[in-house]
């Protein structure tokens, strides 16, 4: 099993450009999450999904959109990137039957200039 | 408001000495508590959890954590630190209803183990 994978690993955008980050998991998990990690601030939840076709806002959703068209994939979109979105983005997933530990992907480092 | 705090940005310890990384929480109801570790340029890895039962929880790599309800704390401990334990450690607590699995994380504590 690959677990949770994220694509791409690194990306540099100019202000105003758009992009999509892809998260994929092969553990048949129902719940998936997108976080951003900034120095000294821990991980903050952007959006999450409790099942295919459903998404919900987390703590810091502004400037991001998500979609969960397939159970194994969770996409995070930036429509018009801003320098404040420079961060490391992590995807995670967990099983609905035991919503305890989350499994994390390796992260995507995004720089917006 | 529900929250979790890690009062120390960095903990320094000599190899072979015991280590403690502190975590306090504020949640309504019974807390579900977690510790994760992050090595450089990697994602977070689950270390251990407290759901219910024995207040001393054992996890991966020889780590353990003690749940103290009266002090609302969940400190991470290890009897003998290794240089390879050097990493960023996060405490987390489950929030919201059980049908979302959401966690909130502390700001992280960098553990530096020196030879």
HADDOCK unambig.tbl for C-alpha pairs under 7 A between the chains (distance, minus, plus):
assign (segid A and resid 40 and name CA) (segid B and resid 107 and name CA) 5.52 0.50 0.50
assign (segid A and resid 41 and name CA) (segid B and resid 107 and name CA) 4.75 0.50 0.50
assign (segid A and resid 42 and name CA) (segid B and resid 105 and name CA) 6.03 0.50 0.50
assign (segid A and resid 42 and name CA) (segid B and resid 106 and name CA) 5.68 0.50 0.50
assign (segid A and resid 42 and name CA) (segid B and resid 107 and name CA) 3.79 0.50 0.50
assign (segid A and resid 42 and name CA) (segid B and resid 108 and name CA) 5.67 0.50 0.50
assign (segid A and resid 43 and name CA) (segid B and resid 105 and name CA) 5.93 0.50 0.50
assign (segid A and resid 50 and name CA) (segid B and resid 100 and name CA) 6.17 0.50 0.50
assign (segid A and resid 96 and name CA) (segid B and resid 99 and name CA) 6.93 0.50 0.50
assign (segid A and resid 99 and name CA) (segid B and resid 101 and name CA) 4.95 0.50 0.50
assign (segid A and resid 100 and name CA) (segid B and resid 101 and name CA) 6.73 0.50 0.50
assign (segid A and resid 101 and name CA) (segid B and resid 46 and name CA) 6.64 0.50 0.50
assign (segid A and resid 104 and name CA) (segid B and resid 43 and name CA) 5.72 0.50 0.50
assign (segid A and resid 104 and name CA) (segid B and resid 44 and name CA) 5.77 0.50 0.50
assign (segid A and resid 104 and name CA) (segid B and resid 45 and name CA) 7.00 0.50 0.50
assign (segid A and resid 105 and name CA) (segid B and resid 43 and name CA) 5.58 0.50 0.50
assign (segid A and resid 106 and name CA) (segid B and resid 42 and name CA) 5.18 0.50 0.50
assign (segid A and resid 106 and name CA) (segid B and resid 43 and name CA) 4.28 0.50 0.50
assign (segid A and resid 107 and name CA) (segid B and resid 42 and name CA) 6.94 0.50 0.50
assign (segid A and resid 107 and name CA) (segid B and resid 43 and name CA) 5.93 0.50 0.50
